[in-house]
Amino acid sequence: SRPGDGFFSFAFATHRNAFAVVFNADGSQGPLRLLFAVNPHLDSVNIHGDEFPVVIWKQVADGERFFVPDEAPEPGVLNDGVHLGPLSCGLWISG
C-alpha cells in the first residue's frame, strides 16, 4: 500500500537545494526511521532539524563510506539539524 501523508518529512537548507528526508517520519511502519541528507553545492550547508522526529539518530554512512560500529559518530538528537560538507550526503537511522 502507498505510504500516508506523514510518512516522508522533508527539511531544506535556507536558500539552497540541499535537503534531508526522513522515511517513516510518522512512525506508521514501526519505530525504525531513516534520514537521508544531500548537499549538491560546492560549499557547506546546514539543514535545519525542526522537522526531524525527536529521537536518537545514529549516522551509518556519509558520502565516502558506511561506518563500522566502532568508527561511527556518537548517536544524538538532530534537532539542531545536520551539517554537510561540499558535495556530500549522509545516512542516519533511529529505532
N, C-alpha and C positions, 0 to 999 in steps of 0.2 A: 504494500500500500504506500501511497505517497505521504511524505512527512507533512506534519501540520505547520501552521504559520510560525510557530515559535521554535521549530527545530533548528533553524540557522539563525545566528546572530552575527551581524557584521559591525565592524568598527573601522574607522578610517583615520589616517593621518591628516592633520589640518592642511588644506590647500595642496594635497598630494594625491597620487593614485595608489599609494601604499595602503594595504588593508589587512585585516585579520578576520577570520571567520571561525565561529565556534559551531561545531557539529553536535547535535543533541543538546542544544542550549537549554531547552525546556525540560530536560530530563525524562522525556516521554519514552525513551528506549532504555531506561535504566540509568545507573549512576555514571557510567563511562562517558566521558566527553573528550573531544579533540579540538585543539585550537591550532589553526594553520595561519601564519602571517607571512606576507610577501612585501618586499621593498624593491620595486623596479628602478629606483633612482640611483644616481651616481653620488649621492650624499646620504648620510644617516638620517633616519626619521624616528619619531616617537608616535606610536599608535595608542591613543587613549583607551584605557581599560574600563570606562564607565559601563559598557555594555557586556563585559565579561561576567559570567556567573562567579559569585564569591565562593570559590573552592580552592583547594591547594592544587597548583599546576606543577607538573614535573616536565622539564624540557627533555625531549627524547632525541631530537635531531636539530641540526642547523643546515645551512646551505652546503656544507662540506662533508658532513658525516652524520651517522647515527651514533649516539653516545653509548659506550658500555657503562653499566651501572656505576662503577667507581669513578668515572670521569664526568658524569652529568652534573650540571649546575645544581645548587641546592633548590629543592622544591619551595614554592611560595605562592602567595596570593598575588595576582597580577592586576590589582585594581588601579595601580599607577600606570598601567599599560606595559607595552613592550618596546624595547629599543632595538632597532635593526640597523645594521651597518649597510653600506652601499651594496646594491645588487645582491641582497641576501634574503633568506627566509628562515623560518623556524617552525618546529612542530612540538606541541605540548600535549600532555594527556592528564586527565584527572579521573578520580574514581577508582 
